[in-house]
Amino acid sequence: MRERTDEPPRTLVGGVEVDVPNSIPAIRAALPQKRRTEFDRAINAAGIDQIHAVMRHWMLEAVPDPEADEILARLARDEAERRGPA
């Protein structure tokens, strides 16, 4: 059986190790104020089969990673360019 610890998981952001919030209150607190209402709706709407995926999504959003954001923005630009004008 895995030993339980109160320490949050950690990840690297820009080469610096940071805590990843891993409870509903911790995730909510780590989000920008403007995203909290959407988080509340998503968490409250999640059923037993979805709650883990919803929490993982918001855990990652709560830990900003400028490098990952730039990669996603570049991919979106490339895709829009590939598709051409609508």
TIPAKE-703400 format. One record per atom (N, C-alpha, C, O): z, y, x; atom name; residue number from 1. Coordinates in nm, 3 decimals, decimal comma. Layout:
REM residues N
        pz        py        px   atom     n
         Z         Y         X     CA   NUM
...
REM end
This chain:
REM residues 86
        pz        py        px   atom     n
     0,000    -0,118     0,084      N     1
     0,000     0,000     0,000     CA     1
     0,000     0,125     0,089      C     1
     0,070     0,130     0,190      O     1
    -0,078     0,224     0,050      N     2
    -0,090     0,347     0,127     CA     2
     0,037     0,431     0,112      C     2
     0,089     0,449     0,003      O     2
     0,083     0,481     0,225      N     3
     0,202     0,566     0,223     CA     3
     0,167     0,703     0,166      C     3
     0,068     0,764     0,207      O     3
     0,246     0,748     0,073      N     4
     0,222     0,880     0,012     CA     4
     0,280     0,989     0,101      C     4
     0,388     0,976     0,157      O     4
     0,203     1,096     0,111      N     5
     0,248     1,211     0,188     CA     5
     0,225     1,336     0,105      C     5
     0,132     1,342     0,024      O     5
     0,308     1,435     0,125      N     6
     0,291     1,561     0,052     CA     6
     0,195     1,655     0,124      C     6
     0,163     1,762     0,072      O     6
     0,150     1,615     0,241      N     7
     0,057     1,700     0,315     CA     7
    -0,081     1,693     0,252      C     7
    -0,130     1,584     0,221      O     7
    -0,145     1,809     0,233      N     8
    -0,280     1,809     0,174     CA     8
    -0,381     1,754     0,274      C     8
    -0,357     1,755     0,395      O     8
    -0,496     1,707     0,223      N     9
    -0,602     1,666     0,315     CA     9
    -0,650     1,790     0,392      C     9
    -0,629     1,903     0,349      O     9
    -0,713     1,765     0,505      N    10
    -0,761     1,875     0,589     CA    10
    -0,909     1,856     0,618      C    10
    -0,960     1,743     0,616      O    10
    -0,977     1,965     0,645      N    11
    -1,119     1,961     0,681     CA    11
    -1,145     2,070     0,784      C    11
    -1,061     2,157     0,807      O    11
    -1,262     2,065     0,845      N    12
    -1,301     2,169     0,941     CA    12
    -1,394     2,269     0,874      C    12
    -1,490     2,230     0,808      O    12
    -1,365     2,395     0,889      N    13
    -1,450     2,504     0,841     CA    13
    -1,470     2,599     0,958      C    13
    -1,375     2,662     1,005      O    13
    -1,592     2,608     1,004      N    14
    -1,620     2,694     1,118     CA    14
    -1,543     2,653     1,242      C    14
    -1,505     2,738     1,323      O    14
    -1,518     2,522     1,258      N    15
    -1,446     2,472     1,374     CA    15
    -1,295     2,485     1,365      C    15
    -1,223     2,450     1,459      O    15
    -1,244     2,535     1,251      N    16
    -1,100     2,553     1,231     CA    16
    -1,054     2,453     1,124      C    16
    -1,116     2,441     1,019      O    16
    -0,945     2,384     1,152      N    17
    -0,890     2,290     1,056     CA    17
    -0,816     2,366     0,945      C    17
    -0,729     2,449     0,974      O    17
    -0,851     2,338     0,819      N    18
    -0,788     2,405     0,705     CA    18
    -0,740     2,301     0,604      C    18
    -0,794     2,191     0,595      O    18
    -0,638     2,340     0,527      N    19
    -0,590     2,254     0,419     CA    19
    -0,687     2,257     0,303      C    19
    -0,747     2,361     0,273      O    19
    -0,703     2,143     0,237      N    20
    -0,784     2,133     0,116     CA    20
    -0,686     2,114     0,000      C    20
    -0,609     2,018    -0,001      O    20
    -0,687     2,204    -0,098      N    21
    -0,595     2,189    -0,209     CA    21
    -0,627     2,061    -0,286      C    21
    -0,744     2,030    -0,310      O    21
    -0,523     1,987    -0,325      N    22
    -0,551     1,857    -0,389     CA    22
    -0,468     1,833    -0,515      C    22
    -0,445     1,718    -0,554      O    22
    -0,425     1,940    -0,579      N    23
    -0,362     1,927    -0,710     CA    23
    -0,423     2,034    -0,799      C    23
    -0,480     2,131    -0,749      O    23
    -0,413     2,018    -0,928      N    24
    -0,471     2,117    -1,019     CA    24
    -0,414     2,256    -0,993      C    24
    -0,491     2,351    -0,980      O    24
    -0,280     2,273    -0,983      N    25
    -0,229     2,407    -0,956     CA    25
    -0,275     2,462    -0,820      C    25
    -0,303     2,581    -0,808      O    25
    -0,282     2,378    -0,717      N    26
    -0,322     2,425    -0,584     CA    26
    -0,470     2,464    -0,582      C    26
    -0,506     2,564    -0,520      O    26
    -0,553     2,386    -0,647      N    27
    -0,696     2,419    -0,653     CA    27
    -0,714     2,551    -0,727      C    27
    -0,785     2,640    -0,680      O    27
    -0,649     2,564    -0,842      N    28
    -0,661     2,687    -0,922     CA    28
    -0,617     2,809    -0,840      C    28
    -0,685     2,912    -0,841      O    28
    -0,507     2,797    -0,770      N    29
    -0,456     2,909    -0,690     CA    29
    -0,550     2,946    -0,577      C    29
    -0,557     3,063    -0,538      O    29
    -0,622     2,849    -0,522      N    30
    -0,712     2,875    -0,409     CA    30
    -0,845     2,936    -0,451      C    30
    -0,918     2,991    -0,368      O    30
    -0,877     2,927    -0,579      N    31
    -1,004     2,981    -0,628     CA    31
    -0,996     3,133    -0,645      C    31
    -0,889     3,188    -0,671      O    31
    -1,111     3,199    -0,632      N    32
    -1,114     3,342    -0,665     CA    32
    -1,081     3,359    -0,814      C    32
    -1,114     3,273    -0,895      O    32
    -1,019     3,467    -0,848      N    33
    -0,977     3,493    -0,986     CA    33
    -1,092     3,473    -1,085      C    33
    -1,072     3,417    -1,193      O    33
    -1,213     3,519    -1,048      N    34
    -1,326     3,511    -1,141     CA    34
    -1,372     3,369    -1,170      C    34
    -1,445     3,348    -1,267      O    34
    -1,332     3,270    -1,090      N    35
    -1,373     3,130    -1,111     CA    35
    -1,267     3,047    -1,184      C    35
    -1,296     2,935    -1,227      O    35
    -1,148     3,099    -1,200      N    36
    -1,037     3,021    -1,257     CA    36
    -1,058     2,981    -1,402      C    36
    -1,019     2,871    -1,442      O    36
    -1,117     3,068    -1,482      N    37
    -1,141     3,033    -1,622     CA    37
    -1,237     2,915    -1,633      C    37
    -1,215     2,824    -1,712      O    37
    -1,343     2,918    -1,553      N    38
    -1,438     2,807    -1,554     CA    38
    -1,371     2,678    -1,505      C    38
    -1,394     2,571    -1,560      O    38
    -1,288     2,689    -1,401      N    39
    -1,213     2,573    -1,353     CA    39
    -1,124     2,517    -1,464      C    39
    -1,123     2,396    -1,487      O    39
    -1,050     2,605    -1,532      N    40
    -0,962     2,560    -1,641     CA    40
    -1,041     2,484    -1,747      C    40
    -0,999     2,379    -1,794      O    40
    -1,158     2,539    -1,785      N    41
    -1,241     2,471    -1,886     CA    41
    -1,286     2,334    -1,838      C    41
    -1,280     2,237    -1,912      O    41
    -1,332     2,327    -1,713      N    42
    -1,383     2,200    -1,659     CA    42
    -1,272     2,095    -1,651      C    42
    -1,294     1,980    -1,687      O    42
    -1,156     2,134    -1,603      N    43
    -1,044     2,040    -1,591     CA    43
    -0,998     1,993    -1,729      C    43
    -0,974     1,875    -1,750      O    43
    -0,987     2,087    -1,821      N    44
    -0,939     2,052    -1,956     CA    44
    -1,039     1,969    -2,034      C    44
    -1,000     1,895    -2,125      O    44
    -1,167     1,978    -2,001      N    45
    -1,269     1,900    -2,070     CA    45
    -1,291     1,762    -2,008      C    45
    -1,353     1,675    -2,070      O    45
    -1,242     1,741    -1,887      N    46
    -1,267     1,615    -1,815     CA    46
    -1,188     1,501    -1,877      C    46
    -1,068     1,511    -1,901      O    46
    -1,258     1,393    -1,901      N    47
    -1,192     1,271    -1,947     CA    47
    -1,144     1,188    -1,829      C    47
    -1,165     1,225    -1,713      O    47
    -1,082     1,079    -1,858      N    48
    -1,026     0,992    -1,755     CA    48
    -1,132     0,947    -1,654      C    48
    -1,103     0,930    -1,536      O    48
    -1,255     0,926    -1,701      N    49
    -1,361     0,880    -1,612     CA    49
    -1,422     0,991    -1,528      C    49
    -1,491     0,964    -1,429      O    49
    -1,399     1,117    -1,567      N    50
    -1,460     1,229    -1,495     CA    50
    -1,362     1,309    -1,410      C    50
    -1,405     1,384    -1,322      O    50
    -1,234     1,296    -1,432      N    51
    -1,136     1,387    -1,371     CA    51
    -1,143     1,389    -1,218      C    51
    -1,130     1,495    -1,157      O    51
    -1,163     1,273    -1,157      N    52
    -1,170     1,270    -1,010     CA    52
    -1,291     1,346    -0,958      C    52
    -1,280     1,422    -0,861      O    52
    -1,405     1,327    -1,020      N    53
    -1,526     1,397    -0,976     CA    53
    -1,511     1,548    -0,998      C    53
    -1,552     1,627    -0,914      O    53
    -1,453     1,587    -1,111      N    54
    -1,434     1,729    -1,139     CA    54
    -1,339     1,790    -1,036      C    54
    -1,366     1,899    -0,985      O    54
    -1,231     1,722    -1,006      N    55
    -1,136     1,773    -0,907     CA    55
    -1,201     1,782    -0,769      C    55
    -1,181     1,881    -0,699      O    55
    -1,278     1,681    -0,729      N    56
    -1,345     1,686    -0,598     CA    56
    -1,439     1,805    -0,589      C    56
    -1,443     1,874    -0,488      O    56
    -1,515     1,829    -0,696      N    57
    -1,607     1,943    -0,698     CA    57
    -1,531     2,073    -0,674      C    57
    -1,570     2,153    -0,589      O    57
    -1,422     2,093    -0,748      N    58
    -1,348     2,218    -0,738     CA    58
    -1,265     2,226    -0,610      C    58
    -1,241     2,335    -0,560      O    58
    -1,222     2,112    -0,555      N    59
    -1,152     2,113    -0,426     CA    59
    -1,243     2,173    -0,319      C    59
    -1,201     2,256    -0,239      O    59
    -1,369     2,130    -0,320      N    60
    -1,464     2,178    -0,221     CA    60
    -1,498     2,324    -0,243      C    60
    -1,516     2,399    -0,147      O    60
    -1,507     2,366    -0,368      N    61
    -1,534     2,506    -0,396     CA    61
    -1,418     2,596    -0,354      C    61
    -1,438     2,711    -0,316      O    61
    -1,297     2,542    -0,360      N    62
    -1,178     2,620    -0,326     CA    62
    -1,165     2,645    -0,176      C    62
    -1,088     2,731    -0,133      O    62
    -1,240     2,569    -0,096      N    63
    -1,237     2,587     0,050     CA    63
    -1,373     2,642     0,092      C    63
    -1,466     2,565     0,116      O    63
    -1,386     2,774     0,100      N    64
    -1,515     2,833     0,134     CA    64
    -1,563     2,791     0,272      C    64
    -1,485     2,785     0,368      O    64
    -1,690     2,761     0,282      N    65
    -1,751     2,725     0,409     CA    65
    -1,881     2,805     0,423      C    65
    -1,985     2,763     0,371      O    65
    -1,876     2,919     0,491      N    66
    -1,995     3,005     0,502     CA    66
    -2,117     2,932     0,558      C    66
    -2,229     2,960     0,517      O    66
    -2,097     2,840     0,651      N    67
    -2,210     2,767     0,707     CA    67
    -2,277     2,681     0,601      C    67
    -2,400     2,679     0,592      O    67
    -2,198     2,609     0,521      N    68
    -2,253     2,526     0,414     CA    68
    -2,320     2,613     0,308      C    68
    -2,425     2,577     0,256      O    68
    -2,259     2,726     0,275      N    69
    -2,317     2,818     0,176     CA    69
    -2,453     2,867     0,222      C    69
    -2,546     2,875     0,142      O    69
    -2,466     2,900     0,350      N    70
    -2,594     2,947     0,403     CA    70
    -2,699     2,836     0,399      C    70
    -2,815     2,863     0,367      O    70
    -2,661     2,714     0,429      N    71
    -2,754     2,601     0,423     CA    71
    -2,803     2,582     0,280      C    71
    -2,923     2,565     0,257      O    71
    -2,712     2,585     0,183      N    72
    -2,751     2,570     0,042     CA    72
    -2,842     2,685    -0,003      C    72
    -2,938     2,662    -0,076      O    72
    -2,811     2,806     0,039      N    73
    -2,894     2,921     0,003     CA    73
    -3,034     2,907     0,062      C    73
    -3,134     2,935    -0,004      O    73
    -3,040     2,862     0,188      N    74
    -3,170     2,843     0,253     CA    74
    -3,252     2,734     0,182      C    74
    -3,372     2,749     0,161      O    74
    -3,186     2,625     0,144      N    75
    -3,255     2,518     0,072     CA    75
    -3,307     2,568    -0,063      C    75
    -3,417     2,533    -0,104      O    75
    -3,227     2,649    -0,132      N    76
    -3,270     2,705    -0,261     CA    76
    -3,391     2,797    -0,242      C    76
    -3,485     2,792    -0,321      O    76
    -3,388     2,880    -0,136      N    77
    -3,502     2,968    -0,107     CA    77
    -3,626     2,886    -0,076      C    77
    -3,735     2,915    -0,125      O    77
    -3,610     2,783     0,007      N    78
    -3,723     2,697     0,044     CA    78
    -3,783     2,630    -0,080      C    78
    -3,905     2,622    -0,094      O    78
    -3,696     2,582    -0,168      N    79
    -3,743     2,515    -0,291     CA    79
    -3,816     2,614    -0,380      C    79
    -3,920     2,581    -0,436      O    79
    -3,762     2,736    -0,394      N    80
    -3,828     2,837    -0,477     CA    80
    -3,962     2,874    -0,419      C    80
    -4,059     2,892    -0,492      O    80
    -3,970     2,885    -0,288      N    81
    -4,097     2,917    -0,222     CA    81
    -4,197     2,805    -0,240      C    81
    -4,316     2,829    -0,262      O    81
    -4,149     2,682    -0,229      N    82
    -4,237     2,566    -0,245     CA    82
    -4,296     2,560    -0,385      C    82
    -4,413     2,525    -0,402      O    82
    -4,215     2,592    -0,485      N    83
    -4,261     2,587    -0,624     CA    83
    -4,352     2,704    -0,660      C    83
    -4,432     2,694    -0,753      O    83
    -4,341     2,814    -0,586      N    84
    -4,425     2,930    -0,612     CA    84
    -4,378     3,009    -0,733      C    84
    -4,273     2,979    -0,791      O    84
    -4,456     3,109    -0,771      N    85
    -4,420     3,193    -0,886     CA    85
    -4,416     3,110    -1,015      C    85
    -4,495     3,018    -1,034      O    85
    -4,323     3,145    -1,101      N    86
    -4,309     3,071    -1,228     CA    86
    -4,413     3,112    -1,327      C    86
    -4,416     3,060    -1,439      O    86
REM end
